[in-house]
Structure formats: C-alpha cells, structure tokens
Amino acid sequence: MKISQRAQRVEPFHALAFGQRAAALEAEGHHVVALSIGEPDFGAPPAVRDAMREVMDGRPLPYTEARGLLALREAIAGRYRAAHGVVVDPARIVITSGASAALLLATAATTDPGDEVVIADPSYPCNRELVTSFGGTVVTAPTTAASRYQLDADAVDAAWSERTAAVMIASPSNPTGTTVPFPELARICARARERGAWRIVDEIYLDLADPGPDGAPARTVLATDPDAIVIGSFSKFFGMTGWRLGWAVVPETLVTAVERLAMNYFLCASTPVQHAALAAFTPESLAICEQRRVELAARRALVLEGLADIGLPVPVVPDGAFYVYIDVSGTGWDAWTFCERALEEAHVALTPGRDFAAATAGTHVRLSYAASREELVEGLARLRTLLAGRTAAPTG
C-alpha cells in the first residue's frame, strides 16, 4: 500500500506544532502564554450558546441543503447590506464547515492542473496547499513593508502569466494583520477580471478591521467587484472558532458547480450549528461582537507599545485581525530559534515566519493578541526577560 504523493509532500502547519508543544509543557505543570494561535478568548456570544442548547433538545436534526439553511444565508446577506452597503442574493451564499471548507470549494471550482494562482508572500499556508492539491501552481508575489506586506497591482502584474487562473487575496491578512487599501484592491480585481482570472478574497477578518476615517466599517471587495469569490467565517468576529462554520459568496455562474462540490465533499455544514448561528445576528450579539473588536484594538495598542519598549520592531502597524508580524532579526536569532527559545525558556508560544513566507521566513514571527490583556502583559514581560538574558550565539 502506498501513501499519495499529495499527502507525502504537504507541509505541516507549524503554528499547530508549536501549539502542541505548548500543550505538552502545560501538562508538565508550566503556565504557557499562548500567543501562537489565532483564536479569540471570548467564545461565542451568549445568545448563540443559548440557541445551541435549545436546538440540542432531542429534535430531529436532518441534513440541510448543501448550500445551508436559507434563513442563515438570508441573515448573512442582511449583514452585508446593513454593515457594508452591498446587496447579495442569498442564493449566492454557500454555508460551509468553517472558512477552510469555503476556501476548499473555491479552489476546487476554479483550479485545474497546470493553472497558476497568484498569492502574496507572506500568506496563510493552507491556501497554498489547497492550490497544489488540485494540481495548480502557486506563484508567490513578493511583498515588502512598503506595500504593507500585501499584494498591489504591480506585484500581480509581475507574477502574471498566460496560465494565471486566479488571484487569492486576504484582507485583513494572516499573518500581518494588514489590509489592502481599498483603491488598490479595486485595481487588482479590475486587472484580474479584464484578463479572465478569478478573484478569491479571504475576508474572514473583515469585521475586525479598523473603521475608516469617517467611522464607516471596512469595505468588502463586493463593493467594487460583485463577482469576486468572497470567503467569510463565524470564527473571528463572532468568536466561534471550534464551531467550524463559514461561508462563501460566489458569482451566479459558479453557484451550481460549488453546490455540487459541497454535496460531494461534506453534504452540508453542521445542522445544529447553523441553527445556533442565527442568533449571531441579533442586535445584542452584534453589539457584543463590536465591543470585542474595540477591545482587540486596545490589546493591539498594548502589544505594540510593549514590543517597542523591549526592542522588537513591527515594520507595519496592523489595522485588522489580531496579529502583529515582528522582525526578530535584531536579536541575533533566526525566527525559528526565537520561537523555540521563547517557548522552552520563557514559556511563550509564538509562530515562526516559516509558516507564512519565503522572504521573511527566517526574520519574522507572528504574535496573536487574541489572548487576554493579562496574558499579553505576562507574555511581554517574559519576552523582555528572555531578551535581556540572550547569549550572542543562538542555540537550537
């Protein structure tokens, strides 16, 4: 018996590996400050938890249709209309088992063997693995601090070829927490559309992005490109990571194909979770989630001040999500060694840039400030002590 080449060549997600080592240290009795995983400490809004308990009362919970509950798709469409000023037909929304399944469907529907997909360097590693799983080739477009570690139209042009089938964008981004300026996002999408390529835009952190100067919420790509494929999630703004619920907004021409793929890949998303998620859109739940967004912005300020105080620069100040991308090259340690020493000696879990990038793999580290303020303060204090005692010669 053989293991597929696909399974043999897939890269591990190092953030999870560091998380597993952190769990082992916790089991040994150490208190690890977990700043490696993008998981808000808030949990689901109370109304969602109450709704889940109610729906699990023994009633039958049959499969929903592959696209998901109509009521939930209508609620998501209502959120786009109320918060972002765009009209989305609920028929174009597909509920999925987490945003990961939405990205799986989007990639499966748009990538054939030999196709090229342009993705920023740095970017979320699982997206690259999805492309290669379907026989596509990832073309990583280098970015810099000057471009906020995000794609711009010139970078896309430089990466383009006659085989380019799609451009994949994340705004705000994991690992950098930065957004693509909206005019630049519009230019990227317009150029890709003119050349007949799909635009796959990961907006799972959109509602955690900073409002504009006028106080208006961050803008969805659908405001400039109604036919973009957009990925959404209940994990981040709504704090429902382990509930595994997300969605995709797809152009009308893709609805049937994506629905058929969903039927075959996972039938439908969890029925009780879909019912419970309806409570995420009540005024009370949305108010709680907005308060949490403000709290995360305060945590970001705390972390940026603390990092600056201990001499760890953040080349680009994030404006969304809950990550900072730290340049650790001045410590004398590469990023992997920095994370190893932070975990083993200071018991602070971080994620090395190797997960996300080529250009910054050895120099940058991702910190998630989704943990409580108390944990963030403790983690920064431990890093200060670690750096104060560092030796000239790196280990590990």
N, C-alpha and C positions, 0 to 999 in steps of 0.2 A: 504494500500500500504506500502511496506517496502523498505528501503534503503539497498543495498547489504552490506554484511559483509566486502567486499573488500573496499568499499567506506568509511565505518564507521571506519575502523582501519588504513587507510592511514594517515601517519604523515604529518603535514604541512611543507612547506619549510620555515624555519624561516628567511632566508635571505630576502625573499619577504615580510614577515610580518614586518620586520624592515624597509624595503623599503617603505611600505605603511604608516607606522607611520612617516617616514621622509617626505613623500609627504604631509601628513596632517600638519606637522609643517611648511613646505614651504607655504602651503595655508594660514597659520596663519600669514605669513609675516617673518618667520625666514629663514635665509640662512643656509641650512644644507649642510655640506660637505659629499657627498655621496661616501663612500668607502666600501660599503657593497655588491654591485652587480658587477659581472664580465662582464663589458660592456665597451669596449674601447670608448674613447670620439672622435675618429677620424671620424667615419662614413665610408661608402663605398668609394672606390676610385672614383675620378671624372668620369672616363670612364664608370664605372658601373652605376652611376647615369644618365649619358647621355644616355646610352644604354636603361635604363628603360624608360626614357621619350620618346625615339624613338619608342620602341615597343608598348607603350600605345597610339598609334596614331589612334586607332579605328579598326585596322585589326582584323580578327578573331583570337582568341587565344584558340584553342581546347586543350583537354587533350593531353599530351604526352603519350608515352607508359609508363607502370608502372615503368620501370627502369630509365626513364628520357630521355632527349634528347641525342641522340647518340653523337652529337657534343660536348656536355658538358662532357659526360663520356670520350670522347677521350681527351679533354683538361685536365681533372683530371689525366688521365693516363700519358699524356705528362709531367705533373708536377712531378709525381712520378719518371719518367725516368730522367728528367733534374735535379731536385733538390736532389734526393735521390738514383739515380742509380739503380732503380729496374724497371722491366718490368711488367706491369699489363695489362691484357686483358680488354679492356673497357666493354666486355660482363660480367665481374665480378663486375662491379661497379653499384650500385643502388643509384639513386638520391632520397633524402628524404626531408620531410618538417622539416628541422633542424636536428641536430645531435640527438636530443631526439627521433625522429621517427626512426632514424637508430638504436639506442640502443633498441627501442621497437621491431623492426623487428628481430634484432639479438637475443634478449631474447626469443621472441615468437618462433623462429625457432629452438632453442636449449634447452629449458627448459620445462620439463614435471612435473606434480605434483609429489612431493617426491624427485626430483633432488636437489642436493646441488650445490651451486655456491660459490666459494671462492673469497672474496673481502677484500681488506685491510681496516684496521681501523687506520686512518680516510680515508673516501672516499666520493664521491659525493652521496648525499642521494637518488636522484631519481633512480639511478641504483638499489639500494636495493629494492625500491618499485616496480620496474618492475619485478624483480625476484619473489617477493611474489605474485604479481598479477597473475602470471601464475602457481601458486601452488608450486613454488620452495622454497627452504630454503636457506637463506643467511648465510654463515659461515664466520664470520668476523675474519680475521687473525690479531692479534695484531702486531703493528709495534712500533718502537722506533726511537729516533733521530739518533741512531747509524745506523739504516737501512734507514735513510733519510725519515722516515715515509712512506716507500714503501715496497711492498712485496719483499721477497727474496725467493730463492728455499727452504731454511729450513722452513720458515714460511708456505709456501704452503704445504710442506710435513707434517707439524704438523697439518694442517687443513684438510688433505685429508681423505676421507673415500670411501667405495665402492659405495656410492651414488653420488660422485662428478662428475658432468656433465660438468662443465666449470670453468675456472679461468678468472675473469674480472680484468683487469689492466688499470690504467690510467697513462700515462707518456707523458708529464708532468702532474702532479696531481692537481686537485682541491680538497682540499683547500691549499695544501702545496707549490705548485709551484715547486716541486722537480721531477726529473726524476729517473727512474730505470737505473742504469748503464747498458750499452748495453750487456756486457758479462753475467750479472745476468739475464737480460731479456731473453737472449738466453737460459740460463739454465732452467728458469721457463717454457718457452714454450716447450723445449725438453722433460722435465719430464711429463708435462701435455699431450703432444702428444703421448708419449710412453704408457700412461695409458688410451688413448682413450677419452680424455676430450677436449672440445673446448677451444680455447684461444680467448677471446674477448678483444681487446686492443683499448682503447679510446685514439686517437692521435689528438684530436681537437686542442691541443696547440702545436703540434709538431713543426710547423714552427715558433713558438715563443720561442723555446728552444735555449739556448746558443749554438753556433757552437763548434765543437771540438777543441782541441789544435792546430790542423793543419788548422783551419779555415773552415773546411768542415761542411755542415749543419748537424744537429742532424739526427740520423739514424732511419728509420722506422723499425718496427718489421718485415715487409715483407722482409727485407734483410736477416733475419735469419729464418723466419717461413712463407714461401709463402702462406700457407693455414690458417693463422690466420684470424680471422674476425676483420677488422680494421674500426674504426669509424672516419670520418672526418667532417669538418664543414667550412662553409664560415663565421661564426660569429666572430672568434677571430682574426686570422692573417689578414683576409680581412675586418674586422670591420663591418660585415653585420648582427649584432645580430637580429634586428627586421625583416629582410628579410626572416628568417626561411628557410634556405637551408643548407642541409648537404648531406653526402653520406656514404655508407658502401661499403667496398671491401670484398667480400665473396668468399670462395673457390668454385670451379666449381660445386662441389656436392651439394651446397646449393642454387645455382642461381635460379632454378625453384621454390623451396619452398619459398624463400624470395620474388620472383616476385609475386607469388600467394598471399602471405600475404599482400604485398603492394597494390595489386589490391583491396583487401577487406578492408583494413584499411583506405587508403586515396586516392585510384585511382592513383594519381601521385602528385608530387610536383607542386607548382605554375608554370604555363607555362611562364608568363612574367618574373618572377624572374629567371627562368632557362636561358632564352634568355639573360637577362641582365648580368648574372653571367659569361657568356663567356668573357666579357670584363675584368674580374678579372685576366685573364691570359695573357694579353698583356704585353710586356716588360715594358711599362710605369707604368702600375698598379702594377706589381710585384716589380719594383724599389721603388715605393711609400710605399708599404707594408713592404719592407725590411728596409727602413728608419724609419718606425714606430716601427719595432722590436728593432732597435738600441735606439730609443727614450725611449721605455719602459724599456730597460736595464738601461738607465740613471735614469729614475724615480725610479727604484728599488734601485739603489745605494743611491739616495736621501733619500728614506724612511728608508733603513737600517741604515744609518748614523743618521737620526733623531730619530728613535726608540732607538738606543743605547744611544743617548745623553740624552733621558728622562727616561732611565732605564727600557725599555720594551724589554726583550730579545727575539730573534728569534733563537730557538735552531738549526734549519737547514737553511742555506742560500739557497734560491731558485735558480734554474738555468733555469727556463722556466715559461711559462704562465705569469700571472701578479698578483700573490698573495704572501703574507707573512703570516706565521702561527705563531702568537705571544703568548708567555707564559705570562699570566697576573696574575699568582698565587702569585707573589710577591707583588701585590698591596693590598692584603687583601680582595679582592672582587672575587667572582666566575665569570666565563666568562659571564654568563647571566646578572648579576648585572653590570659588567663592561660595557657591551654594552648598557644596559638601561641608565646608568648614562652618558655615552658618548653621547648618543642621546638626552636625555632630558635636560642635563645640559650644555654640550659643543656643541650640535647640530652637532655631528659627527656620521655618520651611519656606523656601523661595523656589522660583523656577528659572533654570538657565536658558539663555537665548537660543541654545541648540534646538529647542522645540520649534522655534518660530522662524529662524533666519539663517542665511548663509553669511552675509556681510557682517552682522553683529552677533553671530553665534558665540564667539569667544569673549566678547567685550560687554555684553548687556545681560541684565537679569530682570525678570518680571516680578513685581510685587503686587499682590492683590490687597486693596484696602477695604475689602468687603467684611473684614473682621471688625469686632467692636473697638471702640476708642481705647478701652483699657488694654486690649491685646495689642493694638497698634503702638501705644506708648511703651508697653513692655518690650515688644519686638525691636523697636528703635533703640531702646536702652541697651538691649543685648547686643545689637549690631555695633553700637558705639564701643562697648567693652571689647568685642571681638577685634575691631579695627585698631583700637588703642594697643592691643597686645600682639598685633600681627608681626610675623617674622619677615625678614627680607626674602627668604627663599620659600616659594609656595610649596605646599605638600599636596598629595592626592593625585 
